[in-house]
Amino acid sequence: MRYLKAIKNNGTLLFAMRVVCFLVLVYLLYVRLENEREWDIIRLPLHFWPLCLFFVLIPLNWGLEAWKYQRVLNALKLPASRNVFWKSFSSGIVSGMLTPNMLGNFIGRNLYFQRKNRPSLTVLTLWSNHAQFVCSVLFGSFSFMLLWKVPFHGNLMFVFLSFLVLAILSGLFYFFGEHLAYVFFPKRRWVSHLRVFDHSSGLRLQLFMLSLLRHMVFTVQFMLVMYAFGIDFNLTLLFWTWQTYLWVTLAPSLFLGKLVVRESVNVWVLTAAGMPAAIVVLASLLTWLGNLFIPTLIAILMASKPRNNLE
């Protein structure tokens, strides 16, 4: 009983700390935008065609993630009807939205499969998520090398070496991690679930390429929203967007898919690049609404529909 009480107390303390951090970030963001001149920059009408294209790309964004999920199920030889596939995928979106960095998407997906299949599905889902992380690190590191700038004062060579080490280690883990696991953790049960890579030719590369395409899609989406609010659509914006996604990926999550955290990081990075804070916040919020919040609402409806409505 004491152990369970300690766990509950620690969980309550952690939640309270997250709430405090969230409120502090909200206050700092408010202070940063308190100057009304920040908002005078925004003029109507906006460029509406980039906003329309942004919303058109939302199904492609999540369609690529669904394709990754289908490849995982095929590799594990887990047959799933259309009903089960979309319900489990939708549940994964919801559980991912409620966990740090969307890592908890395996929780919702597991609910629709037998207990014996859940460990392997969990491992491969996390591996698929890591592919997206690797893409963010690679593109962010590449953008830094091209810009040779970061949103803070520091030793740029040290930053470069840190990014280089992070990119190499994350890439090696993704492409060769199971071999290290075989050597250092041969008796751990979860290692056996990595054997799927031994008999599923091309799975790892396919997941990586789909993650690469998905990274390009939401890069273009953010650039389109920024352009809609008056920021020039050019290579400089592209490179800073890649670096922004890297810092957002490395930042801890508090609530609802890094709400406020994402906006704070975007302001921190892109104002250092000379972009107006008000536009950055509006673009970040709109991107969050389109790519995360609205799909989560749709996913809740999909996951709650009866079986005969989805078949």
C-alpha positions in Angstrom: 0.0 0.0 0.0 2.8 2.4 0.8 4.4 1.6 -2.6 1.1 2.4 -4.4 0.6 5.5 -2.4 4.2 6.7 -3.2 3.5 6.1 -6.9 0.3 8.1 -6.7 2.0 10.9 -4.9 4.9 11.0 -7.4 2.4 11.1 -10.2 0.5 13.9 -8.6 3.7 15.9 -8.1 4.8 15.3 -11.7 1.5 16.5 -13.0 1.6 19.6 -10.7 5.1 20.4 -12.0 3.9 20.1 -15.6 1.0 22.4 -14.9 3.4 25.0 -13.4 5.7 24.8 -16.3 2.8 25.1 -18.7 1.5 28.2 -16.9 5.0 29.7 -16.9 5.4 29.2 -20.6 1.9 30.8 -21.2 3.0 33.8 -19.2 6.3 34.2 -21.0 4.6 33.9 -24.3 2.0 36.5 -23.3 4.8 38.9 -22.2 6.6 38.4 -25.5 3.4 39.3 -27.4 2.1 42.0 -25.1 3.4 44.7 -27.3 0.5 45.6 -29.6 2.9 46.6 -32.4 3.6 42.9 -32.9 0.0 42.4 -34.0 -0.1 45.5 -36.3 2.1 43.6 -38.7 -0.7 41.2 -39.6 -3.0 42.7 -42.3 -6.1 41.3 -44.0 -6.8 39.9 -46.4 -4.2 37.1 -46.1 -3.1 34.9 -48.9 -5.9 32.4 -48.8 -4.6 29.9 -51.3 -1.7 28.7 -49.1 -4.1 28.1 -46.3 -6.3 26.0 -48.6 -3.3 24.0 -49.7 -2.3 23.6 -46.1 -5.6 21.9 -45.3 -5.5 19.8 -48.5 -2.1 18.4 -47.3 -3.5 17.2 -43.9 -4.9 13.9 -45.3 -1.6 13.3 -47.0 0.3 13.9 -43.8 -1.8 11.4 -41.8 -2.1 9.1 -44.8 1.7 8.6 -44.8 1.5 7.7 -41.1 -1.3 5.2 -41.8 0.9 3.7 -44.5 3.7 3.2 -42.0 1.3 1.5 -39.7 0.0 -0.8 -42.4 3.6 -1.8 -43.2 4.2 -2.6 -39.5 1.1 -4.8 -39.4 2.1 -6.5 -42.7 5.6 -7.2 -41.3 4.1 -8.8 -38.1 1.6 -10.7 -40.2 -1.3 -9.3 -38.2 -4.4 -9.3 -40.4 -6.8 -6.4 -39.8 -10.1 -5.6 -41.4 -10.7 -2.1 -42.6 -12.7 -1.5 -39.4 -10.0 -2.8 -37.1 -7.3 -0.9 -38.9 -8.9 2.5 -38.8 -10.2 2.1 -35.3 -6.8 1.1 -34.0 -5.1 3.8 -36.0 -7.6 6.4 -34.7 -7.1 5.3 -31.2 -3.4 5.6 -31.6 -3.8 9.2 -32.6 -5.8 9.9 -29.5 -3.5 8.2 -27.1 -0.5 9.8 -28.9 -2.0 13.2 -28.4 -2.2 12.7 -24.7 1.4 11.4 -24.3 4.8 13.2 -24.7 6.0 13.5 -28.3 3.1 11.3 -29.6 5.1 8.3 -28.4 2.0 6.8 -26.8 0.3 6.0 -30.1 1.0 2.3 -29.5 -1.3 2.3 -26.5 -4.4 3.0 -28.6 -3.3 0.6 -31.4 -2.7 -2.3 -29.0 -6.3 -2.2 -27.8 -7.6 -3.9 -31.0 -5.1 -6.9 -31.0 -4.6 -9.9 -28.8 -2.4 -9.7 -25.8 0.3 -12.0 -27.3 0.7 -9.6 -30.3 1.0 -6.4 -28.3 4.7 -6.5 -27.4 5.8 -6.9 -31.0 3.4 -4.2 -32.2 4.6 -1.9 -29.4 8.3 -2.4 -30.3 7.8 -1.8 -34.1 5.5 1.2 -33.5 8.2 2.8 -31.4 10.8 1.9 -34.0 8.5 3.6 -36.6 8.2 6.7 -34.3 12.0 6.8 -34.0 12.3 7.0 -37.8 10.4 10.3 -37.6 12.8 11.5 -34.9 15.8 10.6 -37.1 14.4 12.6 -39.9 13.9 15.7 -37.7 17.5 15.4 -36.4 19.0 14.9 -39.9 17.1 17.8 -41.5 17.6 20.1 -38.5 21.4 19.3 -38.4 21.7 19.9 -42.1 19.9 23.2 -41.8 22.3 24.3 -39.1 25.3 23.5 -41.3 23.8 25.6 -44.1 22.7 28.6 -41.9 25.5 28.2 -39.3 23.2 29.9 -36.8 21.3 29.0 -33.7 18.8 31.0 -31.7 21.2 31.6 -28.8 24.7 32.8 -28.2 27.1 29.9 -28.0 30.1 28.1 -29.5 28.8 27.1 -32.9 31.5 24.4 -33.3 30.3 22.8 -30.1 26.7 22.9 -31.4 27.7 21.4 -34.7 29.5 18.5 -33.0 26.6 17.9 -30.7 24.2 17.8 -33.6 26.6 15.5 -35.5 26.8 13.1 -32.6 23.1 13.1 -32.1 22.4 12.5 -35.8 25.0 9.6 -36.0 23.8 7.9 -32.8 20.1 8.2 -33.7 20.7 7.0 -37.2 22.9 4.0 -36.1 20.3 3.0 -33.5 17.5 3.1 -36.0 19.4 1.1 -38.7 21.5 -1.2 -36.5 20.0 -1.0 -33.0 18.7 -4.6 -32.9 22.2 -6.0 -33.5 23.4 -4.1 -30.4 20.4 -5.5 -28.5 21.3 -9.0 -29.5 24.8 -8.5 -28.1 24.0 -6.6 -24.9 20.5 -7.9 -24.0 20.3 -11.4 -25.5 18.1 -12.7 -22.8 15.6 -9.9 -22.7 12.2 -10.8 -24.0 11.6 -7.6 -25.9 14.7 -8.2 -28.0 13.1 -11.2 -29.7 10.5 -8.9 -31.2 13.2 -7.2 -33.2 13.7 -10.5 -35.2 11.1 -9.2 -37.6 13.8 -7.2 -39.3 15.6 -10.4 -40.2 12.8 -11.8 -42.3 11.1 -8.5 -43.4 13.3 -7.2 -46.2 13.2 -3.5 -46.7 10.9 -2.7 -43.8 13.3 -0.4 -42.0 14.1 1.5 -45.2 10.4 1.8 -46.1 9.5 3.2 -42.7 12.3 5.7 -43.0 11.4 6.8 -46.5 7.8 7.3 -45.5 8.9 9.3 -42.5 11.1 11.4 -44.8 8.1 12.1 -47.0 6.0 13.0 -44.0 8.6 15.4 -42.7 8.7 17.2 -46.1 4.9 17.4 -46.0 4.6 19.1 -42.7 7.6 21.3 -43.5 5.7 22.6 -46.6 2.6 23.0 -44.5 4.2 25.2 -42.0 5.9 27.3 -44.7 2.5 27.7 -46.4 0.9 29.1 -43.3 3.8 31.4 -42.7 3.5 32.6 -46.3 -0.2 33.2 -45.8 0.7 35.7 -43.1 3.2 37.5 -45.2 6.5 35.7 -44.7 8.5 35.2 -48.0 8.5 31.6 -49.3 12.2 31.0 -49.8 15.1 28.7 -48.8 15.9 30.7 -45.7 12.4 30.0 -44.3 12.9 26.3 -45.3 16.1 25.9 -43.4 14.8 27.7 -40.3 11.7 25.6 -40.4 13.9 22.4 -40.4 15.9 23.8 -37.4 12.6 24.7 -35.6 11.3 21.2 -36.0 14.6 19.9 -34.5 14.3 22.1 -31.4 10.6 21.3 -31.0 11.4 17.6 -31.2 14.0 17.9 -28.5 11.8 20.0 -26.3 9.8 18.2 -23.5 6.1 17.8 -23.9 3.6 19.0 -21.3 0.1 18.8 -22.7 -1.8 18.1 -25.9 1.0 17.5 -28.4 3.3 20.2 -27.0 0.7 23.0 -27.1 2.4 26.3 -26.0 5.7 24.5 -25.9 5.7 24.3 -29.7 4.7 28.0 -29.9 7.3 29.1 -27.4 10.1 27.2 -29.2 9.0 28.5 -32.6 9.0 32.1 -31.3 12.4 31.5 -29.7 13.9 30.2 -33.0 12.2 32.2 -35.7 12.3 35.6 -34.0 16.1 35.0 -33.9 15.8 34.7 -37.6 14.1 38.1 -37.8 10.5 36.9 -38.2 7.7 38.6 -36.2 6.6 36.8 -33.1 2.9 37.4 -33.7 3.0 35.7 -37.1 5.0 32.8 -35.7 2.5 32.2 -32.9 -0.5 32.4 -35.3 1.2 30.0 -37.8 2.1 27.6 -35.0 -1.4 27.5 -33.5 -3.0 27.0 -36.9 -0.6 24.2 -37.7 -1.3 22.6 -34.4 -5.1 22.9 -35.0 -4.9 21.5 -38.5 -2.3 18.7 -38.0 -3.1 17.6 -34.5 -6.2 18.9 -32.8 -8.7 18.5 -35.7 -7.4 15.0 -36.7 -7.6 14.0 -33.0 -11.3 15.1 -32.9 -12.0 13.1 -36.0 -10.1 10.1 -34.6 -12.2 10.2 -31.4 -15.3 10.0 -33.6 -13.8 7.2 -35.7 -12.7 5.2 -32.7 -16.2 5.5 -31.1 -18.2 4.4 -34.2 -19.8 1.0 -34.1 -18.3 -1.7 -36.3 -21.0 -1.8 -39.0 -20.5 1.9 -39.7 -16.9 1.5 -40.7 -17.0 -1.7 -42.8 
